[in-house]
Amino acid sequence: MTIGALTNAIMSFDDLPKLKEMLIHLGRLYERKGVSLTTLPIVGNALIATLEAALGNESCIETFNFFALFYNEGSNMLAEGYKDYKNQRHKKVKPVIRTSTN
């Protein structure tokens, strides 16, 4: 998840259907671009470390837990779009055979 995508996701908290669709779309984009889902935990850990560095150790553990939960759920939605797009891309299209000119 890029910083811009994360910012858009946070700004969409009030519209959960829009947030879910945005994350699923991002997953489809990741699959098209060849981004591996294995990068998601690495990025999530880096973002949590960045958040901790920015807020300091005195910040409430609930803040970190909320962010981790949000990132985890967002990653799951992103993975849903990734897998959905990958499955659609690999489906074979059956040719249409015309039996008449009508």
C-alpha positions in Angstrom: 0.0 0.0 0.0 1.5 3.4 -1.0 1.3 6.4 1.3 -1.2 8.0 -1.0 -3.3 4.9 -1.0 -3.1 4.7 2.8 -4.1 8.4 3.0 -7.1 7.8 0.7 -8.1 4.8 2.8 -8.0 6.8 6.0 -10.0 9.6 4.4 -12.6 7.0 3.5 -13.4 5.8 7.0 -16.8 7.4 6.8 -17.7 5.5 3.7 -16.9 1.8 4.3 -18.3 0.5 1.0 -16.2 3.0 -0.9 -13.2 2.1 1.3 -13.6 -1.6 0.6 -14.0 -1.1 -3.2 -11.0 1.2 -3.2 -8.8 -1.4 -1.5 -10.1 -4.2 -3.7 -9.3 -2.1 -6.8 -5.8 -1.5 -5.4 -5.4 -5.2 -5.1 -6.3 -5.7 -8.7 -3.8 -3.0 -9.6 -1.1 -4.8 -7.6 -1.7 -8.0 -9.4 -1.6 -6.3 -12.8 1.7 -4.6 -11.9 3.2 -7.9 -10.5 3.5 -6.7 -6.9 3.7 -9.7 -4.6 1.3 -10.0 -1.6 4.3 -11.1 0.5 5.3 -7.4 0.6 2.2 -6.4 2.6 3.4 -7.5 6.0 6.8 -5.9 5.4 5.2 -2.6 4.4 2.8 -2.8 7.4 5.7 -3.3 9.9 7.6 -0.4 8.3 4.5 1.8 8.6 3.9 0.8 12.3 7.6 1.5 13.0 7.3 4.9 11.3 4.1 5.7 13.2 5.9 4.8 16.5 8.9 7.0 15.6 6.6 9.9 14.7 4.4 9.6 17.8 7.0 8.5 20.3 6.9 5.7 22.8 4.5 7.7 25.0 1.7 7.2 22.6 -1.1 5.0 23.5 -0.8 1.3 22.7 -4.4 1.5 21.4 -3.3 3.8 18.6 -0.8 1.2 17.4 -3.2 -1.6 17.8 -5.9 0.3 15.9 -3.5 1.0 13.0 -2.3 -2.6 12.9 -5.9 -3.9 12.8 -6.8 -1.3 10.1 -3.7 -2.3 8.1 -4.5 -6.0 8.5 -8.1 -5.7 7.4 -7.1 -3.4 4.5 -4.5 -5.9 3.4 -7.1 -8.6 3.4 -9.4 -6.5 1.2 -6.5 -5.7 -1.1 -5.6 -9.4 -1.3 -9.3 -10.2 -2.1 -9.0 -7.9 -5.2 -5.6 -9.3 -6.1 -6.8 -12.9 -6.1 -10.1 -12.0 -7.8 -8.3 -10.2 -10.7 -5.7 -13.0 -11.0 -8.5 -15.6 -11.2 -10.4 -13.6 -13.8 -7.2 -13.1 -15.9 -6.6 -16.8 -15.9 -10.1 -17.9 -16.9 -10.3 -19.3 -20.4 -12.9 -17.7 -22.6 -14.9 -20.1 -24.6 -15.3 -19.1 -28.2 -18.8 -18.4 -29.5 -19.7 -20.6 -32.3 -22.4 -19.2 -34.7 -24.6 -21.7 -36.3 -26.4 -19.3 -38.5 -26.0 -15.8 -39.8 -28.9 -14.4 -37.8 
